[in-house]
Amino acid sequence: MGPHPAVAAIRLAVRRTLHDVLSAHDISAPDVSTHGVGAQGVSTHGVRSAQLTAAPQPAAPLPAEPAPPLVLVACSGGADSMALASALAFEAPRLGLRAGGVTVDHGLQPGSAERAQDVINRLTALGLTPVESVAIQVGRTNTGPEAAAREARYAALDAIAERHGAAAVLLGHTRDDQAETVLLGLARGSGTRSLSGMAAVSGPGGRYRRPFLAVDRQTTRKACMVQSLPVWDDPHNADPAYTRSRVRHEALPALEKALGKGVIEALARTAQLSRDDADALDAWTDDAERAVVRTPGSAAPDEAGVPDQADGSGQPGRSGSRPDGVSGTEGTVELDVVRLYALPPAVRRRVLRRAAIEAGSPAGSLFARHIEEMDRLITAWRGQRALNLPGRVEVARQGGRLVIRHGSPNAPN
């Protein structure tokens, strides 16, 4: 008799991810060829065996076998990550991989250190090694406590993964988490990329993997129950002070009550469709960016054919754009207004957002309304004053150029 359907579902999801990790590892592994090497590891090119009359040499030691790739699971002790840890412990040895675990103690609740040790004990009991706990400090930021905790957590996971040389770190985000992320993005009105939710593969070199994005939260909890795995329910997940908690316990149930079952699946499907669209638009933006970024001080292009609302300078000239897409002055980006105006709005606004971030505006503080105001300097130019963006970045229209400069004394921090 096979495993319970919930256990089979989480193991299959992890198995598929581990196959992807192995494939990526095989591609990146150095190619060690044994062509032209004798039985004792000595080159035999150009030497005939009949002429080997010298005294036999001691055999050279064979190179040590490289250790199998290590995959870590980030585990909070909740049902999702405990289910993930159990599936990794089961599947990794069958694929020739090492499996370890890490838990992050945010220090935000009394007794967090003891809970972290309890998670370590559970991961060790599953047979994972190495297993490690790391304590972090969550600082104050303008983006709120949830974002600050997330930033500190990923920094800690990055450091641990690099120290152990891990090929991947598995995260326990489920389809329900994906639906919540899409709904939060929709509420912010942040555009297609925000609606695309969490990627199955992200981080430096594709380090972070999310095997459960197609698995619902009920399945992970059931898998823990039938395997008799103890789980810890974080009280923050039910605290209405946190936005995601309100989405989980109030907004999504209300939507399902009004629209019927299937809202979570539909939102998760929207994430994938939006991600495909956003990836295509980002590729288009890469090409457009190379055409519109200009070297500061270069001449303006011919603007004769541009409507008045796009540009009022009327100064003809020649384009000074740089093909590498990098501005010539640190902290300053200059964009070609004429070429920006010719781009589709979705591409143009992506170029503007990238330029603002390159000039020093924090991505987490740069909202849609900021980009819309920048866009009006291109499409509805009436001699407006310079804009002030977060991070002390100023955006000004100067003839045929949009100059985005860091260091404005009036711009918000």
Salt bridges, closest charged atoms under 4 A:
GLU91 OE2 - ARG15 NH2 3.13
ASP118 OD2 - ARG122 NH2 2.67
GLU132 OE2 - ARG163 NH2 2.53
GLU132 OE1 - HIS164 NE2 2.87
ASP158 OD1 - ARG207 NH1 2.74
GLU162 OE2 - ARG207 NH2 3.65
ASP177 OD1 - ARG217 NH2 2.84
ASP177 OD1 - ARG248 NH2 3.33
GLU180 OE2 - ARG217 NH2 3.06
GLU180 OE1 - ARG244 NH1 3.18
GLU180 OE2 - ARG248 NE 2.88
ASP216 OD2 - ARG175 NH2 3.39
ASP233 OD1 - ARG221 NH2 2.82
GLU256 OE1 - LYS261 NZ 3.57
GLU265 OE2 - ARG175 NH2 3.61
ASP279 OD1 - ARG193 NH2 2.97
ASP282 OD2 - ARG193 NH2 2.48
ASP282 OD1 - ARG350 NE 3.08
ASP286 OD1 - ARG354 NH1 2.61
ASP287 OD1 - ARG290 NH2 2.37
GLU289 OE1 - ARG354 NH1 3.16
ASP311 OD1 - ARG397 NH2 2.18
ASP324 OD2 - ARG322 NH2 2.65
GLU334 OE1 - ARG401 NH1 3.34
ASP375 OD1 - ARG348 NE 2.53
ASP375 OD2 - ARG349 NE 3.34
GLU394 OE1 - ARG405 NH1 3.72
